[in-house]
Amino acid sequence: MRRGWKSPIQLLSLLVSTRTSLGFVINRQIATVNNINNKRRMSSEVMENESFGETNQSWRSLLEVSMAKTRKIRGSNYVQIATINKNNEPRCRTVVFRGFINNLPENHPMTLNGGYCDEKPCVMKMCTDLRSKKVEEVSYQSISEMVWWFPKTSEQYRVRGPLLLVGDDNDDRDLQIARKELWGNIGDPSRESFLDTPTKIGSGGRDDEGKVIPPPENFLLMLLDPTHVDYLRLTGGQYRQIDQRRQHGDDDDDDTSQSYWSSKEVAP
Ligand SMILES: Cc1cc2nc3c(=O)[nH]c(=O)nc-3n(C[C@H](O)[C@H](O)[C@H](O)COP(=O)(O)O)c2cc1C
């Protein structure tokens, strides 16, 4: 074949490679535009490392991403929660974060009182034992602070708000349902840790037929109702943001009692 002439096969592969690379460039440009448009909406998506930087998302949306990125890491749902004892001394301990409470009706006081942020439930679920010290401490001072550190993404959340303990004497039907649901979901070893040896029926808090027994009196649903969140990210240049739950009327004379979240960047 003469020099400079291309065989049909060579021509075909040239056409394909030109189309592919052109398509790649166009696709990249579309992706860039989409990235800009989507930046505000990335709450439930996993952000890539290069998208770290300034943020205009609420703490709740940021947390959604942090949790999604670390879900598979063992211990990523261990948080530290601090309370104040009757001598005004802090006490801090590790507990397991067990998700957000998401089955409360729209007219439940917790829902009306700011139980949602960015349309996502934000009251945090944990459980504890009635006999633990934190129970007594919460009766002196209900405000607690949780610290959640995400080593993989170098992010820290400090979530502050009242702790609500729900035992079997609580007559809020919706919270009682949430308590029973959590008892059923915590797994056999955790359930067993709430049972005294004489009352252990079978293993894992199950009866002879393998059915989960009702929660014992000392099993408490522990809810953190956030009002203030301090978010710090060390990756890609330090960034810190404070989110606060406010009532309409905090800043003006409007006395409608609906809550909303406000967010501001702080330095350092
Ligand atoms: C990894 C880990 C997970 C824990 N999870 C819980 C929990 O979910 N709930 C709880 O009450 N205590 C949990 N504990 C035990 C607490 O850290 C603490 O020892 C216990 O709650 C008693 O604390 P208090 O007497 O100060 O209330 C956990 C401990 C560790 C190390």
The ligand as a MOL file (V3000), in Angstrom:
LIG
                    3D

  0  0  0     0  0            999 V3000
M  V30 BEGIN CTAB
M  V30 COUNTS 31 33 0 0 0
M  V30 BEGIN ATOM
M  V30 1 C -16.9330 0.1310 71.9770 0
M  V30 2 C -17.8540 0.4390 73.1280 0
M  V30 3 C -19.2050 0.5590 72.8890 0
M  V30 4 C -20.0710 0.8400 73.9420 0
M  V30 5 N -21.3970 1.0150 73.6810 0
M  V30 6 C -22.2290 1.3720 74.6680 0
M  V30 7 C -23.5850 1.6990 74.3970 0
M  V30 8 O -24.0600 1.6310 73.2600 0
M  V30 9 N -24.3620 2.0720 75.4440 0
M  V30 10 C -23.8640 2.1910 76.7170 0
M  V30 11 O -24.6150 2.5700 77.6060 0
M  V30 12 N -22.5940 1.9060 77.0020 0
M  V30 13 C -21.7470 1.5070 76.0130 0
M  V30 14 N -20.4460 1.2420 76.2920 0
M  V30 15 C -19.9850 1.3040 77.6810 0
M  V30 16 C -19.7580 2.7630 78.0910 0
M  V30 17 O -18.5830 3.2650 77.4890 0
M  V30 18 C -19.7340 2.9780 79.5960 0
M  V30 19 O -18.7150 2.1960 80.1500 0
M  V30 20 C -21.0830 2.6160 80.2320 0
M  V30 21 O -22.1430 3.1650 79.4950 0
M  V30 22 C -21.1690 3.1260 81.6720 0
M  V30 23 O -20.9830 4.5220 81.6680 0
M  V30 24 P -21.6250 5.4950 82.7780 0
M  V30 25 O -21.6940 4.7050 84.0500 0
M  V30 26 O -20.7090 6.6760 82.8200 0
M  V30 27 O -22.9970 5.8840 82.3320 0
M  V30 28 C -19.5600 0.9690 75.2570 0
M  V30 29 C -18.2110 0.8310 75.4760 0
M  V30 30 C -17.3580 0.5840 74.4350 0
M  V30 31 C -15.8870 0.4540 74.7170 0
M  V30 END ATOM
M  V30 BEGIN BOND
M  V30 1 1 1 2
M  V30 2 1 2 3
M  V30 3 2 2 30
M  V30 4 2 3 4
M  V30 5 1 4 5
M  V30 6 1 4 28
M  V30 7 2 5 6
M  V30 8 1 6 7
M  V30 9 1 6 13
M  V30 10 2 7 8
M  V30 11 1 7 9
M  V30 12 1 9 10
M  V30 13 2 10 11
M  V30 14 1 10 12
M  V30 15 2 12 13
M  V30 16 1 13 14
M  V30 17 1 14 15
M  V30 18 1 14 28
M  V30 19 1 15 16
M  V30 20 1 16 17
M  V30 21 1 16 18
M  V30 22 1 18 19
M  V30 23 1 18 20
M  V30 24 1 20 21
M  V30 25 1 20 22
M  V30 26 1 22 23
M  V30 27 1 23 24
M  V30 28 2 24 25
M  V30 29 1 24 26
M  V30 30 1 24 27
M  V30 31 2 28 29
M  V30 32 1 29 30
M  V30 33 1 30 31
M  V30 END BOND
M  V30 END CTAB
M  END
